[in-house]
Amino acid sequence: MRDFSDDILFQTLPTGLVCFDKKGAVKCANPAALEILGMSLDDLMSGENDIFFWRLLNENGEDIPIDQQPSRIALKTGLPVNDKIAGFYHPVKNAYCWLNVNAIPVFEKGEETPSGVYLNLADVTSEVSARNKLKQAQFDYKMLVDNMHSGVAIIQDGLLKFLNNTFIAYTNKELDELVGTPFINLIVPEERERISEYYVRRLAGLEVPESYRTKILDGNGARLWVDFKVKKLDYRGKPTLLVLINDVDTEVRAEEELKFSELRFRRLFEEAPVGISLVTATGELLEVNQKLAEITGYTRKELLQMTFADFTHPEDLDKDLSLFKELKAGKRDSYEMVKRYIRKDGGVVWGELKVRSFIDGFEKLQIIGMFEDRTSEMNARKELEIARDMANESSRLKSAFLASVSHELRTPLNAVLGFSDIIQSTAEQESNREYAGFIYEAGFKVITIIDDILELAMSEHGKIRLRPATFRLGDLFDEFSKQLQEIVYKYGKDEVVDSLNEIEPALRDVEIVTDKSKVYQVIVNLVKNAVKFIDKGFVKLGCFKCGTDRIAFSVQDTGIGIPDDQKEVIFDFFRQADGQDHAKYGGIGIGLAISQRVANAMGGKISVDSVVGKGTTFVFEIPVDLEENY
């Protein structure tokens, strides 16, 4: 491949140019490229730029793998890669910058595979930054519009071109069912002629109301009163209508109800399935229906001599009065709350209260309250709570039963183990000793299972059973190191992950009093956790002294790491760090939680230190003498 280092045109090109050989190594680069990349030619050619230059990013912030970078694709396929946008860390500017990259493969005469690649670089940081700002602005605008209290729609040529979430919610339809359809289809049939006339006259510049009420149809055929506010504007060269829509269904229907005859109003009032009352600004009841009388246990005559505060539960009164005060002051026109009424017989009624204020035809403030009895629901909830407590008690009894049964089974099994051990020691015939060994081995397995059942039952109530014994620390460490190798092998990572171990020499002959099985359980959990989250590198088991009477085992890996805000979460039951690929790594998130519980029971602790992308170190600290801390 030709070396352009001394070529005047190459040196004076205003765009960056980097030449790679067929192995992907940099052969030369012009001054413009070096300035764009912020590094010297020596650094670029020596490969000391790995951390910066070779770590390229997509616009979404994800890394571009080495084999997916433009130069590598061009070398591999023999085809040019054009206009690839890539981000890189600029060491001089101490910031990420953006490039437009074109990779052009070069062929020697008669060769079918590239002998190298020319990489053309252009700094497009400002363009990408502007594009990102535009995307953010568009996102912010869309989020603002979508979360407006009012519905928003844009209409062109009689068709719906844009709708926000609030508008869509009014229709009970999906967005793709609405965009591109005639807006008039949303209007109830009897109103379409009037609204169509408004539309035509507005586009013609004639006078029409800027605000009006009408009814729309939702996806279920229901009718909803809404208030339209319409403004004509020019959008993308076309006459366009910007429409704001607000739900005024409750208000309109309330107004219509007031216009009905007394007979119609009384019928609706009396037959309503909820308690209804008309209330003065001082809380006195002007009118109540029979349902409210049934709910409270008072007669209608008695209720009309009371205020709602007289039969409101004391614990709910302050909140109700506060909301009622805001209603009277005009700070709100309605409120809802779950509250309790005290019946005349002293019983408590739970219900959902909805209160709305309105101005009647005489410009007077009117307040209507509707109370729906929810006592049965609350009673059902209490029954569920009782059932939950009974289930918890059942679980406790189950654990106690398991513990009792396990204890009763151990006594005869211990006898079996004892006598089988005596037979092994005293029997003259080899076959008898062999049979006794079988009995002892089988009995030991059974008693181990029983111990596990007992420990499970006890752990459900925060109890961990410990069996301290004396061990030489070096022997324990060697046994754990072998287990590390076996786990790496079982995970199929022995060819890419090294198994290392390191113990302070002075600790090998130290004797410790501990529960070997529990220490083993914790270390195996930590090792499995490390091996599971590493693809290459090493897992190292260590042992060191961390105090006058404490030692620690460490499990260090070069895996994916744990974010700082997730270091507490991983010790919760059934939790793993957010963002982990559970399909890839598996697990249900109990190993570290159990290990933490065991460590605490032994008077020890587990700590973690981690850097995302570089690895994690767990330290399991325990006392040298468990019996003094047990």
N, C-alpha and C positions, 0 to 999 in steps of 0.2 A: 504493500500500500504506500502511495507517495507521501512523503513528508513535506508539508507546506510551511515549515517553520521560517524559511528564508524568503518565502513568496511575498512580494510587496502587497499585492492585492489581498492576499489572505490576512496580512497584518493590519491592513487599513479598512477592512470591511466594517461597516457600522453595526452589523448584527453579529451576535456571538456564533462562533463555529468551533466545535470540538471534534477531533478525529479519534476514533477507536479502532484498534486492530481486531482481528477475528476472534480473539480471546476476551474481548470486552475491556482491554486495558487502554487508558488514554495515551495517545501518541503525541498529540500537539493540540494547542488551543490558541486562538487569536486574542489580542488584548481586549476586544469587546466582550468576549466570553468570560475572561478572567474578571473583568469589572462587574459583569452581571452576576457572576457567582460569588464574588467577594473573596477570592483566594488566589494564591500565587500558582504559577505553572508547576513549580516543584511539588507543592502540596497536592495539586491535582494529579500529577503523574505518579507520585509516590504512593497514592492510595490512602493518605492520611485524612482524606475528606469523607471517609465512610460514614461517619456519624451525621454529617451535614448533607453532602450532595447526593449520596446514594439513597437517603431516606426521602422519597418523594411522596407527595400526598395528592389524592384526588380532591376535587372541590368540595366534596362532602366531609373532608377531614380524615378519611381513612387512608392508611398506608397503601402505596402501590408496590406490590411484591417485586423483587428484583427481576424475576422472569417475565413480568408484565410491563417493565419499563420500555420506552420506545426503542432505545438502542438495542436491547436484548431481543425484542420482537423482530426488528429489522434484520439482525444477524441470524435469527432462527428461521425466519420465513423467506428472507431475501426480498421482501416487499417493503416499500416505504411506509412510514407511519407519519401521517400529516396532522398538524394542528392539535396536538395533544396538550391539554392544559395540566400543568403539574406544579405543586407547591414545594418549596425547599427552604431550609433554614439558612439564612444569610449571616455568616459569622461576623461580618463587619457591622451590619445594621442591627444585629442581635434581634432579628425578627424573621417571620416567614414571609417569603416573597413568592411571586408566581411567574411561571414561564409559559410561553407558547413554544412547543417543541416539535420540530420536524426531523425525523430520522431517515436518512437516505443511505441504503446499502451500496457498497462499492464492489465491483467485480473486476478481477484481473482477466486479462484476455484468455478466453478459452475455459475459464472456470465457471462452474455452475453454482458454487456457494460463495457468499460474500467474503472478501478479504478484509473488510472493515466497514465502518459506518461513519458517515458525516452527520453530526448532530447540530442542527441550526437552532439557536436560542434567541428568543426575544422576550424582554421583560414586559409583562402585561399585568404587573401588580396593580397599577392604578385602575385598569379596566376591570379586573376581577373584583377589586375592592368596591368599585362603583356598582358592579353587578350585584354583589352581595348586599350592599346598602339598599339597592333597589328592591331586591327580594325581601329584605327585612321590612322595608317600608310597605311593600305590598302585603306582607304577612300581617303587620301591625294594623294596616287599614282594614283588611278582611276580618281580623279578629274583632276590631272595634265595631264594624258594621254588623257582623254576625251576632254580637252580644248586645246590640241595642235593644232597649225595651220595645221600641216600635218596629213593626215589620217594614222592610224596604224592598221596593221592586223598581226595575227599569223596564219600560215598555217602548218598543220600536216597531213600527209597521203593525201595530195591534198585537204583537207577540211579546210574551214574557222573556226578557233577555237575561235578567239577573234577579235573584231573590236571596234575602238573608235568612238565617236560621229561624228568626221569629216569624217571618212571613210564612215560611214552610210549615212551621208548627201549627199555625192557624188552619192550614188546609188539610192536615193529617195525611199528606201525600209525601212521596219521595221527590228529591230534586229533579231527577231525570224524567219524572212524570209531568213536570211543570214547564221546564225551560223549553222554549220554542213553541209553546201552545198559545192559542188566543186567550188573552186575559179575560175576555168577556165570558168564557166558559166557567169562570169562578163565581160569577154573579148569578143570583137566583133568577129563574126565567122571567118572572114578572117585573124585574128591575132592569133587564138587559137593554130594552129600548131607550130608557131614560139615560143610562150610563153611556151607551153608544153615542147618543146625541151629544152628551157632554164632551166625549172624546173628539168627535168630528169638529165641533164648534171651537174647542180649545186649540186644535191644530190649525184651524182657519183664522185664529187670532180674535175670535169673537168672545164676548163676555160670558163667562160661566162661573159658577161657584168654585172657589179655591178649596173649599172644604165641604164635605157632605157625608151623610150616613147612608149605608145600604147594607144588604145582607149578602153574604157569600156562602157557597156550598163547600163543605169539606169532603174528604175522600169517602166518608161513610154516608154522605147524603144529608148530614146535619147542617142546619142554617145558623149562621153566626152574625150578629150585628157588629159592624165595624165602622170606624170613622176614617174616611179617606182625606188626605191632604195631598194635592197634586200641584206640581210645578212643571212648566214647559221649559225645556232647554235644548241646546244644540249639542249633540254628543256624537263624536266621530263623523261629523258632516251630515247628520240626519236629525230631523226633529224628534225629540225624545221626551217622554214623560217620566219624571221622578215621582214615585208614589210612596207616601208614608201611611201605614195602616196601623190602627190601634183597636184593640178589643174593647168595645163598649157594650157588649152583649148584656151583661148584668145590669148596667145602668139603663139601657133602653128598655129592657124588659120590666125593670122596676117602674119606670115612668109609665109604660103601657098599663101595668097593673093598677096604677093609681087612677087611670082614666076609666077603668071598668066600673060597671055599676056596683052598688053596694051589695047586691045579691051575689053577683059573680065573685066579688072580693071575699065576701063572707064564706061562700062555698069553698073556695080555694084555701082560705085561712083555716077553716074548720077541718077540712079533710087532709091537710098536710100531714105527712108521716113524721114530721119533726116538730118539736116545740117551737112556737113563734111568739114573739112579744114585740110590741111597739113601746119604746122607752123614751122618756123625756130627758132633757139635758141634765137633770138632777138625779137620774137613775130610777125614777118612779115608773111603774108599769101603767101605760095607758090602755093597753089591750093585750090579751093573751088568748091563745086557742086552747081547745080542750086537751090537746096532746101535751102541752106544757103542764097543765094541771095534773094529768095522769103521771107525768114524770116526777113532779115534785111532791105529789100527795096532797097539795092544798086545793081548795075550791077556787074557781076563777074569781069569785068575790073576794076571797082572802088575798089572793095574789095582787089584785088591783089596789089593795091598801098597803102594799109593800114596795120596797125597792129591790133590785136584783142583788144588792149587797146583803139583804136580810137572809137569803137562803144560799149564798155562795160559801163554799168551804173556806174557813179562815186562812188556810195555807195558800189558796189561789186568789184571795181577794186583792192583795196589793198589786199583783200583775194585771188583773182585770181592770182595776181602777186606774192604773197608770195608762193603759192602752185606751181606755174610755176617755180619759182626760185629753190625750193627744187627738182623739177623734173629734171631740168638741172644739178643740183649738184649731182645727183645720189642718193639722200636720199629717193627717192620714184620713182616708175616706172609708177604710174598712180595717178589720183585723180578725184573726182567727186564733184560737187557743183550745187546748184540751184542759178541761176544768172539772171540778166536782160541785154538785149541788147537795145540800143537806135537806133530805125529805122531812116532811112534817112528823113522820114517825121516828125520826132520828137516823134513818138509813142514809147511805151515801150513794149517789148516782154519778157515774162517770159519763162524760159526753164531750162532743166536739162543738164548740161555740163559734158561730160566724156572725159578725156584727158589721153592718154597713150603714153609713149615713147618707142622706140625700136632702135636697131642698125641695119642698113641696110647692104647689102652685101659689101658695100665699107667702113665699120666700121665707118659710120657717124651716129650721133644721129638724129633720125627722130621723130617728134611729130605729132600725129594725134588727132584732136578734133572732138567730135560729140555732136551736140546740138539738143535736142528734144524740140519742142515748147510745152509749158505747159500753155500758156496764157489763154486758155479757162477754165482750172482747177482753176487758180488763180482768174479769173473773177467770176467763180461759188462760190468760197470761199467768195469773197467780197459780192456777192448776199446773201449768207447765213448770213453773218454778218449784212447786212442791215435787213434781215428778223428777225434776233434775236433782233435787236434794235426795230423793229416795234412791236415784241411780247412783249418786255419789256414796250413799251409805251402803248400797249393795256392793259397790266396788271395794269399799273398806272391808266389809264382811268377807268378800271373796279373798282378799289379800290375807286376812286373818285366818281363813280356812286353809289356804295354801300353806301358810306358815305352820299351822298346827299339824296338818297332814304330813308335811315334810319332816317335822320334828319326830312324829310317831314312826315314820318309816325308817329314819336313821338308826333307831335302836336295834331292830332285828338285823338290819344290813350290816351294822358294825359287828354284830356277833358273827355273821356269815364271813365277813372279811377276816375277823380275828381267828376263827377256827380254820379257815382255808389257809391262812398264813402258817398256823401251827402244823397243819398237814404237810405243807410244802417243806417244812423244816424237819419233820420227824418221820415221814413215810419212807419205807424202805424201797418200795417199787417205784421205778422211774415213771411208769404210767400214772400212778396215784399222785405223784408230785406234779406231773403235767396237768392232770385233771384239776387238781387243787389250784394250780396257777390260772387255769381257764376260769374257775369259779371266782377267784380273787379279782381277775381283770374285769370280768363282767360285772361283779358287784361294785367294783370301784367306778365303773362307767355309770352305773345306776345311781350311786350316791352322789356322783358329780352332777348328774342331771337334777337330782333332788336339790342339791345346793344351789344350782342355777335358778330353779323355780323359787326357792326361798329368797334368794337375792333379788329376783324380779319383784316378788311381792313386797319386800321391804323397800326397794328403791322407789316404788310408786308413792311411798310416803316419806321420801327423802332419806331413807336409811340405807347405808352401804355397810355390808358385813366385811370386816377385815380379819385376816389371819396372819399376824406378824411372825416372822422367823428370821434367823440369822443367815446372811449370805456374804460371800466374798464378792466385792463389787466388780473386780476384773472378770470373774466367771459370768456374772450377770450380763456385763457389757458385751462379752464375746458371744453369748447366746443371742442377745438382741441384734448384734451385727449380722449374724447368720440369717436371722429372720428378715432383716432388711434386704439382703441379697435375694432371698426366696421370694419376697413380695415383688421386687423389681422384675424378677424372672416370670412370675405368674402374670404380671401385667403386660408381658411381652415387650418390655422396654430395656432389656439387658444389653442390647447392642447400641442403644443411643443414650442411656442414662447410666452413669457410673455410681457404684455403691461405695461410699467412703465412710471411714470411722476414725475417731480421734478421742483418746482418753488421756487425761493427765497421768503420767507414769506413776506418780506418788499415790494415786487413788486405787491402783490395781489390788493392793493387799489390804485395803480398808474393808473392815467388816461393817455391814449395815443391817439394821433390824427393820424389815419392811414386809409388805405383802407382795410376794413376787408376782402372783397372778394379776394383781391390780396394776402394778407397774408395767407388766407385760401388756395388759389390755390397753393402757393409755398410749404406750409407745407404738404398738401396732396400729392403733387408730391414727396417730400422728404421721407415721410412715406411709400408711395407705393414702392418707389425705395428700401428702407431698407427692407421691408417685402418680396419683391420679391427675394432678394438675401440672404435670411437667411433660414436655415433649422431647427435650434434650438437655444435656448438662449433667448435673449430679444431685444426688441426695446424700447428705452426710449426717451420720449419727455421732453425737459428741457427748462427753461426760466431763464435768468440771465441778470444782468446789465453789459454792456461792455464799458461804458463811461459815462460822465456826462449827455449827452443827447441822449444816444443810448441804446437800449436793443437788446437782441439776443435770438432766439429760436434755440435749438439744437435738432438734431435727431441722436441718437446713436444706432448702432446695432452690433451684434456679428456675422455678415455674412462673406462672402468670402473675402472681402477687395478689394482694388484697388492698382495695382502697381504704384510706384512713377512716372514712365514715361507715365502713362495713365491718370493722374489727371487733365490734361488740356483737353485731347481729349473728356472726357465724357461730357463737356459743349458745344461741337459742335453739330449742328443739324444733326440728323440721324447718330450719332456715338455712339458706346459703347466701353468699354474697350476691347482691343484685348485679345483673349483667353477665353472670356466668352462663355458659352454654350448657344447660342441664341435659339436653339430649346427647351432647358429646361426652360430658364428664360423669353423668349419672349421679346416683346417691339421693337420699331423702333428707339429709341434714340432721342426723342424730349423733354421729360419732363424736364430734367435738363437744356437744352438750353433755354426753355421758362421761367423756374424759374429764371435763371440767368438774362434774359432780364427784367423780372418783377422787380427783386431786384434792378437792376441798375436804372430802371425808378423811383423807390421809394427812390433813394439816399442811397441805402443799398448795400449789397454784400453777396455772398455765398462763403464760404471757406470749404475745405475738409481736413480731416486728416485720414489716413487709414494705417493699417498694414495687408498685405496679410495673409489670413488665420485666422485673429483674429477679424476683424471688421472695421467699418467705422463710422466717426462722421462728419455730415454736420452741419455747423453753418450759420444761416440766420440772418444777422444783419440789423436792420432798425433804423431810427431816431425815437425818442419819439414823435416828432411833425412833421408830414409829411408836413403840410402846410408851415412850414418855409424852407423846402427843395424842395418844389414843384414849 
